[in-house]
Amino acid sequence: MSFEAFIPPTATSKPALKSVLASALQACTNLKKLKQIHAHILITGLDQNQPMATKLVSIYATSGCLDNAQLVFGKIQKPSTQLWNLIIRGYANNRKWEEALGLYHQMQRSGMKADNFTFPFVLKACAAMAALQEGREIHYDIVESGLDTNVFVAAALIDMYSKCSSLEDARYVFDKTFERNVVSWTAMISGYAQNGRGNEALKLFHQMQVANVKPNPVTVVSVLPAFSQLGDLSQGSLIHGFIIRSGFHSYLNINNALVAMYAACGSIEVACILFDKMAERDIVSWNAIIAGCAQNGFGEEALKLFNEMQRAYVKPNAVTVASLLPACGCLGHLRQGKWIHGYTIKNGFEWDVFVGAGLIEMYIKCRSLSDARQVFEKMLNKDVVCWTLMVAGYAHYGYPDKALNLFHQMQFSSVVPNAITIASVLSACAHLADLQQGKWIHECIVRSGFESDLCIGNSLVAMYAKCGSIEVARDLFDNMSKRDIVSWNGMIAGCVQNGHWNEALRLFNEMHFADWNPTPVTMLSVLPACSFLGALQQVL
């Protein structure tokens, strides 16, 4: 039935039409009908009417029809603050971050002042884009407008700074907020948890309860990753009890977070029980349990769950695939891994950087380095993880030349190596006994400020020792601010390899007095020295 059928015959005057159209807009729930009403508004010349324009923009933006919303908005000569807010919100809610920020700046230039409804959506755009500098400029606008004390604006600021990894700024805003509600507390707790600072997240969660602010389901979902990061099963079990007492145990997102928490804490049996008891499951539920099984060494179970997931008509996504690939790698299931690779190509996941890294790692663990390299070369956006996996794979499986060549290629890319990349390439130099390359990489380490990293320190000691420069190795070892069992084993093995038998035994005794217990690797390293010197009794 056309819209004309709803217009009474008596509604011929403009005020009457305006009233009918306004009522029709209010009752409209259908996009097709909305466009019919919009057409009548244009025909009757009521498109400049702000209340009607406001309603049209609101419905179009909520429906994701941003072009139509912009068309209506653009015809209003002096849009109200409410209209600006609606169009900005529409773009932000549809993940059009740059457009949302652009509209905010247009609003500022028009002389219209932003209010407490404008800023949360603009800050959401900054957070999504990790646009810290722009966020700081908007923070200045907020202070200028006197809205920095508004609890919802403050919470949006905390969230923006947290997502831009500027936790000091987030905490400053939190501490300056006098009237903190559950939204403020949750934003700060979530910020700490998202940035890997689990201890601070838990501390703040306890402070929140001392302050008599009752956590809500969002708070609980935000704090659970902190227990996962710390592997704190006892505290995690306590919050599980709190969830049951609070009546939150029926919330899907909380159950998903609990499954992930128990799996991350190594309690995969409890995670599986929770998963089996869930009345409702979504893609996040399946991903959490599959990832949990894969991470805890239950690769076969992860693969079975993947098959169950498909039988339950839940379509796997990129996260599912990235979670499942380590299971194939650990089990050495190359055939299954290749099937999953085909699945990623068919579903367009192969361009996802996490899936790409997962495929590279899976192929390397299955010793199919040529397949790993093919995936690596096809990737459009290679991050440091992808480069490191490939360099480490070559170094580990006896292709030191290829590891060094790829490292040199990495130097010409815009990707900065991390500690694991450096340790892997040092291992390649050690395999080749290439002291010149090793010294060059050592210079890179000094320039990059990685000298104090324990893993790199151990790798440097091993590299110099294997290249026959035992004096430099010993000097590095003596100047290490921190040592672990790998440091001692590397130095002892280096002395033995270079025929410094007495020095190896002295180091073994020093290690004993430093309260380090020898491992099988230590014994294998030191026994040749004992055999040569007839000093076996010293170590037994």
KALIN-V472052 format. One record per residue. SS is DSSP state (H for helix, E for strand, L for the rest). PSI is psi in radians with two decimals (NA if undefined). Layout:
# KALIN-V472052
ss:psi
SS:PSI
SS:PSI
This chain:
# KALIN-V472052
ss:psi
L:2.33
L:2.83
H:-0.53
H:-0.52
H:-0.36
H:-0.13
L:2.07
L:2.58
L:-0.47
L:-0.24
L:1.20
L:-0.49
L:2.76
H:-0.76
H:-0.67
H:-0.77
H:-0.72
H:-0.74
H:-0.75
H:-0.80
H:-0.67
H:-0.73
H:-0.72
H:-0.70
H:-0.73
H:-0.64
H:-0.13
L:2.25
L:0.05
L:2.24
H:-0.66
H:-0.76
H:-0.62
H:-0.73
H:-0.57
H:-0.76
H:-0.74
H:-0.74
H:-0.75
H:-0.63
H:-0.71
H:-0.76
H:-0.70
L:0.01
L:0.38
L:0.23
L:-0.23
L:-0.05
L:2.04
H:-0.77
H:-0.71
H:-0.75
H:-0.70
H:-0.79
H:-0.72
H:-0.83
H:-0.74
H:-0.84
H:-0.75
H:-0.80
H:-0.73
H:-0.58
L:-0.05
L:0.11
L:1.26
H:-0.56
H:-0.77
H:-0.73
H:-0.77
H:-0.65
H:-0.81
H:-0.83
H:-0.73
H:-0.36
L:-0.18
L:2.18
L:-0.80
L:1.45
L:2.48
L:2.93
H:-0.68
H:-0.73
H:-0.77
H:-0.77
H:-0.71
H:-0.76
H:-0.68
H:-0.79
H:-0.72
H:-0.81
H:-0.72
H:-0.76
H:-0.36
L:0.31
L:0.48
L:1.31
H:-0.81
H:-0.69
H:-0.69
H:-0.76
H:-0.67
H:-0.73
H:-0.65
H:-0.76
H:-0.63
H:-0.74
H:-0.75
H:-0.75
H:-0.50
L:-0.19
L:-0.03
L:2.30
L:2.35
L:2.68
L:-2.96
L:-0.20
L:-0.45
H:-0.91
H:-0.72
H:-0.65
H:-0.61
H:-0.73
H:-0.57
H:-0.70
H:-0.75
H:-0.73
H:-0.77
H:-0.56
H:-0.03
L:0.67
L:1.36
H:-0.81
H:-0.75
H:-0.68
H:-0.68
H:-0.67
H:-0.69
H:-0.60
H:-0.73
H:-0.76
H:-0.67
H:-0.78
H:-0.77
H:-0.62
H:-0.10
L:0.30
L:0.15
L:-0.27
L:-0.15
L:2.22
H:-0.61
H:-0.63
H:-0.74
H:-0.73
H:-0.69
H:-0.63
H:-0.79
H:-0.79
H:-0.75
H:-0.86
H:-0.67
H:-0.77
H:-0.30
L:0.17
L:0.46
L:1.27
H:-0.47
H:-0.76
H:-0.72
H:-0.78
H:-0.60
H:-0.82
H:-0.76
H:-0.82
H:-0.50
H:-0.15
L:1.96
L:-0.74
L:1.47
L:2.25
L:-3.04
H:-0.52
H:-0.76
H:-0.86
H:-0.77
H:-0.72
H:-0.75
H:-0.72
H:-0.80
H:-0.71
H:-0.82
H:-0.81
H:-0.75
H:-0.47
L:0.31
L:0.33
L:1.21
H:-0.68
H:-0.79
H:-0.65
H:-0.78
H:-0.71
H:-0.76
H:-0.61
H:-0.72
H:-0.69
H:-0.63
H:-0.76
H:-0.62
H:-0.61
L:0.10
L:0.55
L:2.05
L:2.15
L:2.53
L:3.11
H:-0.60
H:-0.68
H:-0.80
H:-0.78
H:-0.60
H:-0.63
H:-0.45
H:-0.66
H:-0.43
H:-0.70
H:-0.63
H:-0.80
H:-0.69
H:-0.21
L:0.53
L:1.51
H:-0.65
H:-0.79
H:-0.65
H:-0.67
H:-0.62
H:-0.74
H:-0.48
H:-0.73
H:-0.71
H:-0.70
H:-0.78
H:-0.80
H:-0.57
H:-0.10
L:0.36
L:-0.01
L:-0.17
L:-0.08
L:2.22
H:-0.82
H:-0.54
H:-0.74
H:-0.68
H:-0.78
H:-0.62
H:-0.75
H:-0.80
H:-0.70
H:-0.85
H:-0.69
H:-0.76
H:-0.50
L:0.08
L:0.06
L:1.19
H:-0.50
H:-0.80
H:-0.70
H:-0.75
H:-0.68
H:-0.80
H:-0.78
H:-0.78
H:-0.53
H:-0.15
L:2.19
L:-0.49
L:2.43
L:2.58
L:-3.00
H:-0.61
H:-0.70
H:-0.87
H:-0.74
H:-0.70
H:-0.79
H:-0.64
H:-0.83
H:-0.72
H:-0.80
H:-0.77
H:-0.76
H:-0.45
L:0.22
L:0.21
L:1.11
H:-0.74
H:-0.72
H:-0.67
H:-0.74
H:-0.66
H:-0.75
H:-0.63
H:-0.73
H:-0.69
H:-0.72
H:-0.76
H:-0.63
H:-0.46
L:0.14
L:0.56
L:2.07
L:2.14
L:2.60
L:-2.99
H:-0.64
H:-0.71
H:-0.85
H:-0.80
H:-0.56
H:-0.57
H:-0.56
H:-0.68
H:-0.53
H:-0.76
H:-0.71
H:-0.80
H:-0.60
H:-0.19
L:0.45
L:1.36
H:-0.72
H:-0.81
H:-0.70
H:-0.69
H:-0.59
H:-0.75
H:-0.65
H:-0.77
H:-0.67
H:-0.70
H:-0.67
H:-0.78
H:-0.62
L:0.13
L:0.41
L:-0.19
L:-0.36
L:-0.14
L:2.26
H:-0.59
H:-0.67
H:-0.76
H:-0.82
H:-0.69
H:-0.69
H:-0.76
H:-0.84
H:-0.73
H:-0.82
H:-0.67
H:-0.79
H:-0.47
L:0.13
L:0.47
L:1.28
H:-0.49
H:-0.70
H:-0.71
H:-0.76
H:-0.63
H:-0.78
H:-0.79
H:-0.82
H:-0.55
H:-0.30
L:2.30
L:-0.70
L:1.71
L:2.14
L:-3.12
H:-0.53
H:-0.79
H:-0.82
H:-0.79
H:-0.75
H:-0.76
H:-0.76
H:-0.81
H:-0.65
H:-0.81
H:-0.77
H:-0.74
H:-0.65
L:0.39
L:0.52
L:1.09
H:-0.61
H:-0.78
H:-0.63
H:-0.80
H:-0.72
H:-0.75
H:-0.64
H:-0.70
H:-0.64
H:-0.70
H:-0.62
H:-0.55
H:-0.19
L:3.10
L:0.12
L:2.24
L:2.24
L:2.64
L:-3.07
H:-0.65
H:-0.66
H:-0.84
H:-0.79
H:-0.67
H:-0.73
H:-0.51
H:-0.64
H:-0.67
H:-0.73
H:-0.69
H:-0.73
H:-0.67
H:-0.14
L:0.69
L:1.52
H:-0.64
H:-0.82
H:-0.71
H:-0.71
H:-0.68
H:-0.74
H:-0.63
H:-0.72
H:-0.72
H:-0.69
H:-0.78
H:-0.77
H:-0.59
H:-0.15
L:0.43
L:0.07
L:-0.65
L:-0.12
L:2.20
H:-0.77
H:-0.75
H:-0.69
H:-0.79
H:-0.72
H:-0.66
H:-0.77
H:-0.84
H:-0.72
H:-0.86
H:-0.69
H:-0.79
H:-0.38
L:0.08
L:0.07
L:1.19
H:-0.52
H:-0.75
H:-0.72
H:-0.80
H:-0.66
H:-0.75
H:-0.76
H:-0.80
H:-0.50
L:0.09
L:2.25
L:-0.40
L:2.44
L:2.66
L:-3.04
H:-0.55
H:-0.66
H:-0.87
H:-0.81
H:-0.72
H:-0.74
H:-0.73
H:-0.82
H:-0.68
H:-0.75
H:-0.77
H:-0.80
H:-0.50
L:0.20
L:0.28
L:1.23
H:-0.85
H:-0.69
H:-0.67
H:-0.76
H:-0.66
H:-0.75
H:-0.67
H:-0.72
H:-0.70
H:-0.73
H:-0.75
H:-0.79
H:-0.37
L:0.18
L:0.55
L:2.21
L:2.30
L:2.56
L:3.00
H:-0.61
H:-0.72
H:-0.83
H:-0.71
H:-0.56
H:-0.71
H:-0.42
H:-0.68
H:-0.63
H:-0.76
H:-0.75
H:-0.75
H:-0.68
H:-0.05
L:0.63
L:0.53
H:-0.60
H:-0.45
H:-0.54
H:-0.11
L:NA
